[in-house]
Amino acid sequence: GNITYKLMCDSVKHIIDSMSCALGSGARIEVRDFGSFALRSRPPRLARNPKTGVTLHTSSKYAVHFKPGKELKEKVNANSQAA
């Protein structure tokens, strides 16, 4: 049972596409022992172009927020302390 590289790439692409569609429809995604993905609304605000200094109004938008799971945090902390 070897998995070909193409099949693996197609599978990962399918998973990512499914996650993107779910987030786009407002769903929250949880991957056990890894973390969760959810949308957060960002209100409109005044922003400044750092290059020109011009102030502009941004529109409201959504951003993807990732919250790592407990097991992922523990592994990351264990690995960073071993280095």
C-alpha positions as CSV (number, residue, x, y, z in Angstrom):
1,G,0.0,0.0,0.0
2,N,2.2,2.8,-1.2
3,I,0.6,6.2,-1.7
4,T,1.8,8.1,-4.8
5,Y,3.0,11.6,-4.5
6,K,0.2,12.8,-6.8
7,L,-2.5,11.1,-4.7
8,M,-1.0,12.6,-1.5
9,C,-0.9,16.1,-3.1
10,D,-4.5,15.8,-4.4
11,S,-5.7,14.6,-1.0
12,V,-4.1,17.6,0.8
13,K,-5.5,20.0,-1.8
14,H,-8.9,18.5,-1.3
15,I,-8.7,18.9,2.5
16,I,-7.6,22.5,2.2
17,D,-10.3,23.3,-0.3
18,S,-12.9,21.8,2.0
19,M,-11.6,23.8,4.9
20,S,-11.6,27.0,2.9
21,C,-15.2,26.4,1.8
22,A,-16.3,25.7,5.3
23,L,-14.7,28.8,6.7
24,G,-16.1,30.8,3.8
25,S,-19.6,29.7,4.9
26,G,-19.0,30.7,8.5
27,A,-18.2,27.3,10.0
28,R,-15.6,26.7,12.7
29,I,-13.1,23.9,12.0
30,E,-11.5,21.8,14.7
31,V,-8.7,19.4,14.1
32,R,-8.3,17.2,17.2
33,D,-5.0,17.6,19.0
34,F,-3.9,20.3,16.5
35,G,-6.1,23.3,16.8
36,S,-9.2,25.2,15.5
37,F,-9.8,27.7,12.8
38,A,-12.6,30.3,12.9
39,L,-13.5,33.6,11.3
40,R,-13.2,36.9,13.2
41,S,-14.8,40.1,12.0
42,R,-12.5,43.1,11.6
43,P,-14.5,46.4,11.7
44,P,-13.7,49.3,9.4
45,R,-10.9,51.6,10.6
46,L,-8.7,54.5,9.7
47,A,-5.4,53.3,8.4
48,R,-2.3,55.1,7.2
49,N,-0.1,54.2,4.2
50,P,3.4,54.1,5.8
51,K,5.1,55.0,2.5
52,T,3.0,58.1,1.7
53,G,1.4,59.0,5.0
54,V,-2.0,59.2,3.4
55,T,-4.9,58.3,5.8
56,L,-7.6,56.1,4.3
57,H,-10.7,54.2,5.5
58,T,-10.6,50.4,5.3
59,S,-13.7,48.4,4.9
60,S,-14.8,45.7,7.3
61,K,-13.5,42.2,6.6
62,Y,-13.1,38.8,8.0
63,A,-9.8,37.2,9.0
64,V,-9.0,33.6,9.8
65,H,-8.0,33.0,13.4
66,F,-6.1,29.9,14.5
67,K,-6.1,28.7,18.0
68,P,-3.6,25.9,18.7
69,G,-4.8,22.8,20.7
70,K,-3.4,21.7,24.0
71,E,-1.4,18.8,22.5
72,L,0.2,21.0,19.8
73,K,1.2,23.7,22.4
74,E,2.7,21.0,24.7
75,K,4.8,19.5,21.8
76,V,6.0,22.9,20.6
77,N,7.0,23.9,24.1
78,A,8.7,20.5,24.7
79,N,10.7,20.8,21.5
80,S,11.7,24.5,22.0
81,Q,13.0,23.7,25.5
82,A,15.1,20.8,24.2
83,A,16.9,23.1,21.7
